[in-house]
């Protein structure tokens, strides 16, 4: 059976936003060694990414709530995984925000790593929730 139009829109938006938020972090992390060669390039790339990353994060949150609203009769296990996913989504957003605000290479690296790891964890938990 094919998904309904509403389900297709909802899930497509959620997945597209995740590819930007999570995939963008992975891509930028891979490019850091090259971008560091020119400090302006690293700063400019981060600013440009933020222009699309934060709207994508907002779409993830909205479509995430929409996904939950569409769930029929969730089990206790599903609700537990959902709670864990919500926690890592919040952590990902807070860590990404702090990553853009802190000073010092170690702090920047630490918050970036936390943001990326929690975003990837959210993807894995989302797949688990999808069944």
FENVEN-V997842 format. One line per field, one symbol per residue. ss: DSSP state (A for helix, B for strand, O for the rest). A space follows every 10 residues. Layout:
ss=???
//
This chain:
ss=OOOOAAAAAA AAAAAAAAAA AAAAAAAAAA AAAAAOOOAA AAAAAAAAAA AAAAAAAAAA AAAAAAAAAA OOOOOAAAAA AAAAAAAAAA AAAAAAAAAA AOOOAAAAAA AAAAAAAAAA AAAAAAAAAA O
//
